Every structure is written in structure tokens, then in C-alpha cells.
Amino acid sequence: MKIFYFLFFILVSNASMSHECVLKGTSAKEITIYNSCKADKSNNKSSNKDLNNMLLKNKIKTLKKENNNLKNQLLDLKIRLGNILNRINSYVD
């Protein structure tokens, strides 16, 4: 799980350090460079969204497992307390 967080932070920091697309001139070559830069940035954003969704799904999966474990522990405590109350009631009666 730590690996996923590490990869996520690398991608986020990499995206923040990337250069901005700036149109430097009005020639066809400069416009083509600018358009390809914009297209590359939009493609990278979708892959970051996919990675973010994958990280969130993994986090949800681990939280659900933890939730089930906690529910089982709570149920075990309820059963044990019920047994203790039954023993106490048998001595009182």
C-alpha cells in the first residue's frame, strides 16, 4: 500500500514540476508545438486520474476489510459479555 502512495506522490509532484505550454510565436511550427504540448498534457491528466481512481479503490478495499475485522471483533465481545452476564445471572438466581 505504501508503494501506491509513493507512486501517487511522485506523479503529483511530477505534474506540478512540468512546464506550462506557452505559445512563443505565430508560425505554423510554433502553433504545432503548442498544440502537441496541450494534447500531451491532457493525455497525462487522464492517466493520473486512472491512477488516482486505482489508489482510491485499493484504499476502499482495505477499509472494508478493516471494517469487517472490527465488526467481527465487536461481535466476539458481545458474545463474551453475554456469556459473562449469563454466568453472573446463574449465580444470582
Buried (B, 14 or more C-beta within 10 A) or exposed (E): EEEBEEEBEEBEEEEEEEEEBEEEEEEEEEEEBBEEBEEEBEEBEEEBEEBEEEBEEEEEEEEEEEEEEEEEEEEEEEEEEEEEEEEEEEEEE
